[in-house]
Amino acid sequence: MLTPEQRAAWQRDGYIILPDFKSPEDIAGLRARAEQIVDDFDPSQSRTIFTTRDQEAASDAWFLGSDNSVRCFFEEEAFGPDGQLKQAKALSINKIGHAMHDLDPVFAAFTRDPKLAELAGDLDLIDPKVWQAQYIFKQPGIGGEVRWHQDATFFDSTPISVTTFWFALEDATVDNGCLWAEPGGHRGPLRERFVRTGDVISMEKLDTTPWPDDSVAVALPAKAGTLICFHGLLPHYSAPNRSPLSRHAFTLHATNGTTEYSEKNWIQRTHDFPVRGFI
């Protein structure tokens, strides 16, 4: 699937951008299903927000139980001082996660894609294992910042192999919070590791290498239907969305099935719910 030039860009930059990977029909189906999940969500079940500011503190029972289920999380700025939502529920959800690619037929159909399986092979994923899915809303006006991080922090393996598949479901622009990355940064070290011990989460500091700054960050705007793939060690972030437009996206995180997936990772699977690939 990938051309020699695309393979070279992957090795050099740690990411590739593939326009028109998913059809408008695929996107419409996923968006409609996400809308239904949010509509069915009862906020009295949980008011857990998603934030990258203090993920240890934010990792409550609702979050930990989302590893192998389908749950909604609010934006950081969703609630007012009175504890009530400042706007409609549908405009207050940060994301849905984290196992709908296996549990929900619409999300499963989007994930089990022969094109994705072929692409994964081109990215050197042998017997890929898809551990996590996220539907990210990046709501207008209150869409939260996702600070500099590396996805291998959350999906450690020996050797590191996690690869991210990021689908733009709406046009992602600098104004509404597109991705930013450090080209070539995947050749640097893993800085920290998100470790789960029972129901306790900690962030292990592994390396003191500073995060990139704006002088080396490159914006990755993407039209709806675009797929951006990036290496698990690639530093990346997205800014808050203060625009009047949302920035829906869907992400999958997969490791190479031949690598040793860490028992300390927060998402684990059992024999009665095995991890699957793209087919």
Summary of the structure (lengths in Angstrom):
residues: 279
radius of gyration: 17.6
end to end distance: 16.4
largest distance: 56.3
contacts: 874
relative contact order: 0.22
helix: 23%
strand: 29%
